[in-house]
Amino acid sequence: MAGVNGAAWTTAELRPAVERALDVIGPGRLMLGSDWPVCLLATSYTGWARTRRARRASKA
């Protein structure tokens, strides 16, 4: 998170990396990881959870 674009990142900026990981690894084998507490430099835990939910909702 902190390496994407500092505190100004968007869900859209993360989408290509997430989609690529899903294509290569597959949804059955892909695991959620984190660089906590470093990610707190760019977002809160709530912000990260909101991003994950938005990605799931876009695929529903």
C-alpha positions, 0 to 999 in steps of 0.5 A: 500500500505505501509503495503504490502512491503514498497516501493518494492511492486509489482502488483503481490503481490496485486493480491491475495487480489484483487482477493479474494475481487472480489470473496467474494464481487463481482465486482458489489459491490466492491468499490475502497478505499485508505489510501491516503496520507499513500499510498504515502509512497509506491507509487505515485498516478500515480503508483497506477493508473497504477496498477489499469489499469494493473489489468483491462487490465489483465481481458479484 
